[in-house]
């Protein structure tokens, strides 16, 4: 997996570390859907997010925000927005993984959409000065 990520990211990538993300099942990924139909696995890595089934890699530097959305009694969804404005919705993630995903988001210092929007407003104000 690390060699595949290194190839995709275009740089050396160290092996997945449990302190970055470890699911309840003690794996580096969670099972979920993308666009509500493609069943696969979402890997949370130091260099970005990788969805395997319908291949999708979002490098860390391209992530604008990550939000937990669509919480139900058994699952939750993640909405990832890139700096180019692309939205990726990962759905049907087991509710038990919510804490682990929240920890990954915090460790990686990703923003939610409200914080990203506030940062964008502050950046625009600085540019106007």
MMTF fields as JSON, N, C-alpha, C and O atoms, coordinates in Angstrom:
{
  "mmtfVersion": "1.0.0",
  "mmtfProducer": "UNKNOWN",
  "numBonds": 515,
  "numAtoms": 516,
  "numGroups": 129,
  "numChains": 1,
  "numModels": 1,
  "chainsPerModel": [1],
  "groupsPerChain": [129],
  "chainIdList": ["A"],
  "bondAtomList": [4, 2, 8, 6, 12, 10, 16, 14, 20, 18, 24, 22, 28, 26, 32, 30, 36, 34, 40, 38, 44, 42, 48, 46, 52, 50, 56, 54, 60, 58, 64, 62, 68, 66, 72, 70, 76, 74, 80, 78, 84, 82, 88, 86, 92, 90, 96, 94, 100, 98, 104, 102, 108, 106, 112, 110, 116, 114, 120, 118, 124, 122, 128, 126, 132, 130, 136, 134, 140, 138, 144, 142, 148, 146, 152, 150, 156, 154, 160, 158, 164, 162, 168, 166, 172, 170, 176, 174, 180, 178, 184, 182, 188, 186, 192, 190, 196, 194, 200, 198, 204, 202, 208, 206, 212, 210, 216, 214, 220, 218, 224, 222, 228, 226, 232, 230, 236, 234, 240, 238, 244, 242, 248, 246, 252, 250, 256, 254, 260, 258, 264, 262, 268, 266, 272, 270, 276, 274, 280, 278, 284, 282, 288, 286, 292, 290, 296, 294, 300, 298, 304, 302, 308, 306, 312, 310, 316, 314, 320, 318, 324, 322, 328, 326, 332, 330, 336, 334, 340, 338, 344, 342, 348, 346, 352, 350, 356, 354, 360, 358, 364, 362, 368, 366, 372, 370, 376, 374, 380, 378, 384, 382, 388, 386, 392, 390, 396, 394, 400, 398, 404, 402, 408, 406, 412, 410, 416, 414, 420, 418, 424, 422, 428, 426, 432, 430, 436, 434, 440, 438, 444, 442, 448, 446, 452, 450, 456, 454, 460, 458, 464, 462, 468, 466, 472, 470, 476, 474, 480, 478, 484, 482, 488, 486, 492, 490, 496, 494, 500, 498, 504, 502, 508, 506, 512, 510],
  "bondOrderList": [1, 1, 1, 1, 1, 1, 1, 1, 1, 1, 1, 1, 1, 1, 1, 1, 1, 1, 1, 1, 1, 1, 1, 1, 1, 1, 1, 1, 1, 1, 1, 1, 1, 1, 1, 1, 1, 1, 1, 1, 1, 1, 1, 1, 1, 1, 1, 1, 1, 1, 1, 1, 1, 1, 1, 1, 1, 1, 1, 1, 1, 1, 1, 1, 1, 1, 1, 1, 1, 1, 1, 1, 1, 1, 1, 1, 1, 1, 1, 1, 1, 1, 1, 1, 1, 1, 1, 1, 1, 1, 1, 1, 1, 1, 1, 1, 1, 1, 1, 1, 1, 1, 1, 1, 1, 1, 1, 1, 1, 1, 1, 1, 1, 1, 1, 1, 1, 1, 1, 1, 1, 1, 1, 1, 1, 1, 1, 1],
  "groupList": [{"groupName": "UNK", "atomNameList": ["N", "CA", "C", "O"], "elementList": ["N", "C", "C", "O"], "formalChargeList": [0, 0, 0, 0], "bondAtomList": [1, 0, 2, 1, 3, 2], "bondOrderList": [1, 1, 2], "singleLetterCode": "X", "chemCompType": "L-PEPTIDE LINKING"}],
  "groupTypeList": [0, 0, 0, 0, 0, 0, 0, 0, 0, 0, 0, 0, 0, 0, 0, 0, 0, 0, 0, 0, 0, 0, 0, 0, 0, 0, 0, 0, 0, 0, 0, 0, 0, 0, 0, 0, 0, 0, 0, 0, 0, 0, 0, 0, 0, 0, 0, 0, 0, 0, 0, 0, 0, 0, 0, 0, 0, 0, 0, 0, 0, 0, 0, 0, 0, 0, 0, 0, 0, 0, 0, 0, 0, 0, 0, 0, 0, 0, 0, 0, 0, 0, 0, 0, 0, 0, 0, 0, 0, 0, 0, 0, 0, 0, 0, 0, 0, 0, 0, 0, 0, 0, 0, 0, 0, 0, 0, 0, 0, 0, 0, 0, 0, 0, 0, 0, 0, 0, 0, 0, 0, 0, 0, 0, 0, 0, 0, 0, 0],
  "groupIdList": [1, 2, 3, 4, 5, 6, 7, 8, 9, 10, 11, 12, 13, 14, 15, 16, 17, 18, 19, 20, 21, 22, 23, 24, 25, 26, 27, 28, 29, 30, 31, 32, 33, 34, 35, 36, 37, 38, 39, 40, 41, 42, 43, 44, 45, 46, 47, 48, 49, 50, 51, 52, 53, 54, 55, 56, 57, 58, 59, 60, 61, 62, 63, 64, 65, 66, 67, 68, 69, 70, 71, 72, 73, 74, 75, 76, 77, 78, 79, 80, 81, 82, 83, 84, 85, 86, 87, 88, 89, 90, 91, 92, 93, 94, 95, 96, 97, 98, 99, 100, 101, 102, 103, 104, 105, 106, 107, 108, 109, 110, 111, 112, 113, 114, 115, 116, 117, 118, 119, 120, 121, 122, 123, 124, 125, 126, 127, 128, 129],
  "secStructList": [7, 2, 2, 2, 2, 2, 2, 2, 2, 6, 1, 7, 7, 7, 7, 7, 7, 6, 6, 6, 7, 7, 7, 6, 6, 1, 7, 1, 3, 3, 3, 3, 3, 3, 6, 6, 6, 3, 3, 3, 3, 3, 3, 3, 3, 6, 6, 3, 3, 3, 3, 3, 6, 6, 6, 3, 3, 3, 3, 4, 4, 4, 3, 3, 3, 3, 3, 3, 3, 7, 7, 7, 1, 1, 3, 3, 3, 3, 3, 3, 3, 3, 6, 6, 7, 7, 3, 3, 3, 3, 3, 3, 3, 3, 4, 4, 4, 2, 2, 2, 2, 2, 2, 2, 2, 2, 2, 6, 6, 7, 7, 7, 2, 2, 2, 2, 2, 2, 2, 2, 2, 2, 2, 2, 2, 2, 2, 2, 7],
  "xCoordList": [0.824, 0.0, 0.875, 0.592, 1.931, 2.794, 3.452, 3.579, 3.875, 4.515, 3.504, 3.859, 2.246, 1.211, 0.95, 0.824, 0.871, 0.653, 1.837, 1.645, 3.052, 4.235, 4.181, 4.492, 3.789, 3.678, 2.629, 2.875, 1.463, 0.373, 0.747, 0.511, 1.335, 1.667, 2.91, 3.158, 3.688, 4.894, 6.031, 6.931, 6.004, 7.077, 7.115, 6.2, 8.182, 8.28, 7.172, 6.916, 6.53, 5.456, 5.779, 6.023, 5.78, 6.05, 4.835, 3.713, 5.071, 3.989, 2.956, 3.29, 1.709, 0.625, 0.964, 1.405, 0.75, 1.012, -0.312, -1.174, -0.473, -1.719, -2.046, -3.219, -1.047, -1.339, -1.971, -2.558, -1.857, -2.527, -4.0, -4.857, -4.309, -5.699, -5.739, -4.984, -6.629, -6.858, -8.345, -8.88, -9.006, -10.452, -10.753, -9.849, -12.025, -12.464, -12.016, -11.687, -12.003, -11.562, -10.038, -9.501, -9.341, -7.878, -7.286, -6.252, -7.958, -7.524, -7.213, -7.57, -6.553, -6.229, -7.292, -7.09, -8.445, -9.516, -10.872, -10.991, -11.899, -13.279, -14.049, -13.749, -15.025, -15.883, -16.907, -17.483, -17.135, -18.125, -18.497, -17.975, -19.4, -19.814, -19.402, -19.229, -19.248, -19.054, -20.147, -20.395, -20.786, -21.922, -23.004, -23.721, -23.121, -24.172, -24.226, -25.126, -23.31, -23.384, -22.079, -22.115, -20.957, -19.679, -19.164, -18.604, -19.356, -18.929, -17.417, -16.894, -16.706, -15.26, -14.698, -15.404, -13.416, -12.737, -12.078, -11.434, -12.245, -11.633, -10.457, -10.628, -9.239, -8.021, -7.679, -7.71, -7.354, -6.968, -5.459, -4.974, -4.715, -3.259, -2.679, -3.35, -1.456, -0.746, -0.68, -0.684, -0.619, -0.493, -1.836, -1.882, -2.927, -4.238, -5.216, -4.964, -6.333, -7.389, -7.376, -7.202, -7.559, -7.588, -8.827, -9.024, -9.668, -10.842, -10.542, -10.19, -10.687, -10.394, -11.682, -12.382, -11.968, -13.031, -13.135, -12.594, -13.818, -13.705, -12.521, -12.639, -11.409, -10.178, -10.291, -10.67, -9.959, -9.946, -8.883, -8.901, -7.95, -6.939, -7.049, -7.048, -7.146, -7.2, -5.986, -5.972, -4.965, -3.773, -4.11, -5.008, -3.391, -3.595, -3.61, -4.457, -2.691, -2.583, -3.765, -3.943, -4.584, -5.757, -7.036, -8.062, -6.98, -8.177, -8.465, -7.605, -9.664, -10.089, -10.828, -10.575, -11.75, -12.507, -13.049, -13.216, -13.316, -13.949, -15.043, -14.79, -16.257, -17.385, -18.075, -18.261, -18.453, -19.306, -20.73, -21.176, -21.443, -22.816, -23.689, -23.18, -24.964, -25.892, -25.798, -25.83, -25.682, -25.597, -26.949, -27.971, -26.938, -28.151, -27.853, -26.798, -28.76, -28.549, -27.403, -26.816, -27.072, -26.055, -24.863, -23.808, -25.017, -23.943, -23.811, -24.639, -22.752, -22.578, -21.911, -21.396, -21.919, -21.31, -20.209, -20.207, -19.281, -18.234, -18.351, -18.498, -18.287, -18.23, -16.851, -16.472, -16.119, -14.774, -14.851, -15.353, -14.346, -14.312, -12.849, -12.075, -12.485, -11.111, -10.968, -11.959, -9.741, -9.475, -10.029, -10.298, -10.201, -10.773, -12.302, -12.938, -12.896, -14.341, -15.046, -16.269, -14.31, -14.925, -15.433, -14.762, -16.622, -17.191, -17.194, -17.553, -16.791, -16.802, -17.558, -17.176, -18.63, -19.442, -19.203, -19.464, -18.7, -18.468, -19.578, -19.714, -20.367, -21.543, -21.503, -20.697, -22.402, -22.609, -21.385, -21.087, -20.678, -19.551, -20.141, -20.988, -19.706, -20.251, -20.075, -19.005, -21.143, -21.161, -20.005, -19.483, -19.614, -18.523, -17.203, -16.308, -17.073, -15.833, -15.792, -14.756, -16.896, -16.992, -15.868, -15.227, -15.623, -14.564, -13.193, -12.397, -12.927, -11.618, -11.419, -10.332, -12.468, -12.38, -12.178, -11.379, -12.892, -12.738, -11.305, -10.746, -10.716, -9.325, -8.365, -7.429, -8.589, -7.751, -7.838, -6.819, -9.054, -9.248, -8.491, -7.87, -8.545, -7.845, -6.325, -5.609, -5.833, -4.392, -3.833, -2.762, -4.579, -4.119, -4.404, -3.994, -5.102, -5.415, -6.247, -6.055, -7.18, -8.103, -9.192, -9.528, -9.738, -10.798, -12.149, -12.246, -13.212, -14.549, -14.909, -14.16, -16.026, -16.36, -16.548, -16.212, -17.081, -17.274, -15.928, -15.771, -14.965, -13.632, -12.912, -12.225, -13.068, -12.427, -12.988, -12.246, -14.313, -14.941, -14.453, -14.167, -14.358, -13.877, -12.431, -12.062, -11.618, -10.219, -10.158, -9.307, -11.046, -11.09, -11.447, -10.89, -12.372, -12.773, -11.6, -11.338, -10.894, -9.749, -8.641, -8.013, -8.403, -7.376, -7.734, -6.865, -9.013, -9.459, -9.306, -8.938, -9.585, -9.438, -7.983, -7.67, -7.081, -5.646, -5.193, -4.384, -5.7, -5.311, -5.798, -5.144, -6.951, -7.511, -6.746, -6.81, -6.014, -5.295, -4.08, -3.375],
  "yCoordList": [-1.189, 0.0, 1.263, 2.214, 1.27, 2.45, 2.748, 3.915, 1.718, 1.957, 2.5, 3.329, 2.045, 2.572, 4.049, 4.87, 4.387, 5.778, 6.645, 7.787, 6.121, 6.875, 7.197, 8.313, 6.225, 6.44, 7.507, 8.409, 7.408, 8.349, 9.753, 10.728, 9.848, 11.155, 11.757, 12.955, 10.938, 11.436, 11.714, 12.493, 11.086, 11.247, 10.037, 9.214, 9.931, 8.823, 8.93, 9.997, 7.818, 7.768, 6.665, 5.525, 7.004, 5.977, 5.088, 5.466, 3.918, 2.975, 3.634, 4.474, 3.239, 3.779, 3.59, 2.52, 4.65, 4.58, 4.594, 5.432, 3.674, 3.62, 4.92, 5.203, 5.706, 6.967, 8.007, 8.979, 7.815, 8.701, 8.337, 9.214, 7.075, 6.61, 5.106, 4.358, 4.679, 3.256, 3.075, 3.618, 2.311, 2.101, 1.252, 0.717, 1.143, 0.297, -1.145, -1.863, -1.564, -2.915, -3.005, -4.02, -1.945, -1.86, -1.918, -2.545, -1.257, -1.159, 0.297, 1.192, 0.539, 1.895, 2.513, 3.589, 1.831, 2.3, 1.97, 1.149, 2.639, 2.319, 1.981, 2.496, 1.127, 0.775, 1.884, 2.361, 2.295, 3.332, 3.306, 2.503, 4.193, 4.361, 5.742, 6.656, 5.89, 7.212, 7.349, 6.424, 8.488, 8.726, 7.692, 7.325, 7.219, 6.316, 4.953, 4.17, 4.636, 3.333, 2.558, 1.329, 3.203, 2.502, 2.093, 2.91, 0.838, 0.296, 0.109, -0.514, 0.635, 0.503, 0.841, 0.775, 1.205, 1.518, 2.889, 3.208, 3.697, 5.015, 4.925, 4.66, 5.153, 5.121, 6.534, 7.468, 6.685, 7.964, 7.923, 7.258, 8.627, 8.569, 9.952, 10.963, 9.985, 11.241, 12.138, 13.363, 11.54, 12.335, 12.646, 13.356, 12.127, 12.417, 11.282, 10.332, 11.393, 10.384, 9.56, 10.099, 8.261, 7.37, 6.5, 5.8, 6.544, 5.674, 4.586, 4.868, 3.339, 2.207, 1.461, 1.011, 1.344, 0.649, 1.448, 1.04, 2.574, 3.572, 4.42, 5.148, 4.334, 4.937, 6.459, 7.142, 6.976, 8.41, 8.703, 8.125, 9.598, 10.05, 11.553, 12.26, 12.048, 13.483, 13.82, 13.515, 14.449, 14.794, 15.771, 16.603, 15.658, 16.523, 17.999, 18.76, 18.403, 19.801, 20.312, 21.522, 19.39, 19.775, 19.862, 20.334, 19.408, 19.405, 20.793, 21.411, 21.271, 22.553, 22.325, 23.009, 21.349, 21.084, 19.658, 19.019, 19.188, 17.888, 18.1, 18.625, 17.687, 17.819, 16.483, 15.715, 16.215, 15.079, 15.537, 16.546, 14.801, 15.156, 13.911, 12.804, 14.08, 12.962, 11.892, 10.704, 12.282, 11.302, 10.635, 11.306, 9.309, 8.543, 7.701, 7.851, 6.835, 5.987, 5.006, 4.588, 4.629, 3.601, 4.053, 3.42, 5.142, 5.582, 7.099, 7.815, 7.564, 8.993, 9.152, 8.187, 10.365, 10.669, 11.695, 12.439, 11.727, 12.753, 13.495, 12.88, 14.809, 15.589, 16.238, 16.983, 15.948, 16.493, 17.488, 17.172, 18.692, 19.72, 20.054, 20.31, 20.046, 20.362, 21.862, 22.587, 22.308, 23.73, 24.191, 25.378, 23.259, 23.621, 23.631, 23.945, 23.292, 23.325, 22.007, 21.936, 20.963, 19.648, 19.1, 19.219, 18.499, 17.884, 16.377, 15.854, 15.688, 14.226, 13.804, 14.155, 13.051, 12.593, 11.114, 10.277, 10.807, 9.428, 9.086, 9.745, 8.066, 7.783, 6.387, 5.536, 6.194, 4.894, 4.418, 3.224, 5.341, 4.971, 4.572, 5.284, 3.455, 2.956, 3.999, 4.588, 4.214, 5.223, 5.009, 5.973, 3.765, 3.461, 4.102, 4.268, 4.462, 5.056, 6.579, 7.195, 7.192, 8.645, 9.249, 10.206, 8.708, 9.221, 9.131, 10.068, 8.003, 7.791, 8.764, 9.313, 8.969, 9.902, 11.324, 12.08, 11.691, 13.019, 13.222, 14.308, 12.195, 12.273, 12.471, 13.266, 11.757, 11.918, 13.352, 13.967, 13.88, 15.249, 16.232, 17.173, 16.016, 16.894, 16.742, 17.742, 15.513, 15.267, 15.927, 16.532, 15.8, 16.342, 17.844, 18.47, 18.41, 19.85, 20.293, 21.389, 19.426, 19.785, 20.673, 20.568, 21.54, 22.441, 21.916, 21.176, 22.322, 22.052, 23.214, 24.188, 23.136, 24.155, 25.536, 26.536, 25.616, 26.92, 27.591, 28.786, 26.839, 27.394, 27.752, 28.771, 26.918, 27.191, 28.464, 29.267, 28.652, 29.86, 31.092, 32.125, 30.982, 32.105, 32.439, 33.612, 31.418, 31.637, 32.304, 33.163, 31.924, 32.536, 34.003, 34.814, 34.352, 35.756, 36.551, 37.676, 35.958, 36.636, 36.827, 37.885, 35.798, 35.911, 37.015, 37.779, 37.101, 38.119, 39.512, 40.45, 39.656, 40.952, 41.384, 42.56, 40.412, 40.738, 41.18, 42.101, 40.54, 40.9, 42.293, 42.987, 42.721, 44.041, 45.141, 46.306, 44.769, 45.78, 46.315, 47.168],
  "zCoordList": [0.0, 0.0, 0.0, -0.729, 0.814, 0.889, -0.449, -0.82, -1.188, -2.485, -3.491, -4.329, -3.423, -4.31, -3.981, -4.889, -2.706, -2.298, -2.72, -3.137, -2.618, -3.015, -4.505, -4.921, -5.287, -6.73, -7.036, -7.837, -6.402, -6.635, -6.185, -6.898, -4.991, -4.421, -5.059, -4.927, -5.747, -6.396, -5.439, -5.754, -4.266, -3.294, -2.383, -2.389, -1.597, -0.658, 0.373, 0.932, 0.61, 1.587, 2.564, 2.171, 3.833, 4.821, 5.01, 4.675, 5.545, 5.815, 6.731, 7.567, 6.555, 7.392, 8.867, 9.287, 9.642, 11.079, 11.838, 11.572, 12.772, 13.543, 14.272, 14.517, 14.62, 15.319, 14.391, 14.865, 13.081, 12.127, 12.042, 12.154, 11.848, 11.836, 12.041, 11.421, 12.919, 13.135, 13.405, 14.372, 12.547, 12.687, 13.919, 14.559, 14.233, 15.339, 15.094, 16.039, 13.837, 13.475, 13.384, 12.941, 13.803, 13.82, 12.413, 12.185, 11.482, 10.095, 9.774, 10.541, 8.654, 8.216, 7.341, 6.777, 7.219, 6.335, 6.936, 7.845, 6.396, 6.764, 5.494, 4.417, 5.63, 4.502, 4.33, 5.308, 3.083, 2.807, 1.331, 0.557, 0.959, -0.427, -0.898, -0.092, -2.201, -2.787, -3.841, -4.614, -3.866, -4.758, -4.542, -5.474, -3.306, -2.839, -3.518, -3.214, -4.417, -5.081, -5.124, -5.175, -5.107, -5.232, -3.856, -3.125, -3.517, -2.245, -2.272, -3.196, -1.279, -1.254, 0.108, 1.115, 0.14, 1.388, 1.287, 0.287, 2.335, 2.419, 3.378, 4.567, 2.837, 3.637, 4.077, 3.275, 5.349, 5.93, 6.13, 7.045, 5.285, 5.323, 5.547, 5.342, 5.959, 6.213, 4.975, 5.1, 3.782, 2.552, 1.9, 0.895, 2.455, 1.888, 2.068, 2.81, 1.38, 1.435, 0.152, -0.941, 0.292, -0.864, -0.763, 0.23, -1.799, -1.866, -2.887, -4.032, -2.455, -3.333, -3.639, -2.731, -4.837, -5.568, -6.856, -7.884, -6.813, -7.877, -7.404, -6.419, -8.081, -7.58, -7.458, -8.41, -6.283, -6.038, -5.002, -3.916, -5.324, -4.375, -4.258, -5.266, -3.028, -2.77, -1.908, -0.715, -2.5, -1.717, -0.596, -0.728, 0.484, 1.648, 1.242, 1.709, 0.387, -0.025, -0.828, -0.973, -1.357, -2.151, -1.32, -1.81, -0.063, 0.785, 1.341, 1.969, 1.109, 1.672, 2.987, 3.978, 2.985, 4.213, 4.218, 3.18, 5.443, 5.659, 6.7, 7.785, 6.358, 7.277, 7.478, 6.534, 8.724, 9.029, 8.758, 9.305, 7.919, 7.556, 7.628, 7.802, 7.499, 7.348, 8.408, 8.087, 9.671, 10.747, 10.968, 11.113, 10.991, 11.3, 12.535, 13.151, 12.891, 14.054, 13.905, 14.903, 12.67, 12.453, 11.626, 11.665, 10.876, 9.983, 9.987, 10.55, 9.349, 9.086, 7.738, 7.173, 7.223, 5.929, 6.13, 7.111, 5.195, 5.151, 3.839, 2.783, 3.899, 2.675, 2.63, 3.533, 1.58, 1.383, 0.23, -0.849, 0.476, -0.565, -0.836, 0.086, -2.114, -2.499, -2.726, -2.805, -2.828, -3.07, -4.412, -4.597, -5.35, -6.649, -6.613, -7.618, -5.472, -5.313, -5.562, -5.441, -5.906, -6.111, -4.782, -3.756, -4.806, -3.613, -3.78, -4.835, -2.725, -2.699, -1.451, -0.334, -1.644, -0.529, -0.291, -1.155, 0.9, 1.317, 2.305, 3.335, 2.002, 2.822, 3.426, 3.052, 4.369, 5.019, 5.8, 5.817, 6.444, 7.303, 8.653, 9.192, 9.196, 10.466, 11.568, 11.721, 12.328, 13.394, 14.387, 14.948, 14.598, 15.529, 15.11, 15.939, 13.844, 13.336, 13.511, 13.259, 13.938, 14.027, 14.859, 14.425, 16.036, 16.926, 16.252, 16.321, 15.605, 14.962, 13.798, 13.617, 13.022, 11.899, 12.425, 11.872, 13.483, 14.095, 14.594, 14.444, 15.179, 15.649, 14.475, 14.57, 13.372, 12.177, 11.664, 11.353, 11.576, 11.095, 11.989, 11.495, 13.288, 14.235, 14.115, 14.071, 14.063, 13.938, 12.681, 12.708, 11.574, 10.298, 10.159, 9.181, 11.133, 11.161, 9.965, 9.437, 9.535, 8.471, 9.048, 10.227, 8.224, 8.655, 8.193, 7.214, 8.933, 8.413, 7.498, 7.425, 6.806, 5.807, 6.422, 5.788, 7.65, 8.295, 8.574, 8.324, 9.087, 9.362, 8.062, 7.994, 7.035, 5.746, 5.135, 4.571, 5.249, 4.714, 5.474, 4.868, 6.802, 7.615, 7.257, 7.188, 7.031, 6.647, 5.277, 5.047, 4.367, 3.037, 3.102, 2.362, 3.981, 4.176, 4.751, 4.325, 5.724, 6.324, 5.282, 5.227, 4.454, 3.402, 2.406, 1.988, 2.026, 1.091, 1.686, 0.979, 2.982, 3.653, 3.689, 3.507, 3.928, 3.926, 2.546, 2.431, 1.489, 0.131, -0.234, -1.012, 0.322, 0.035, 0.753, 0.36, 1.815, 2.614, 1.903, 2.442]
}
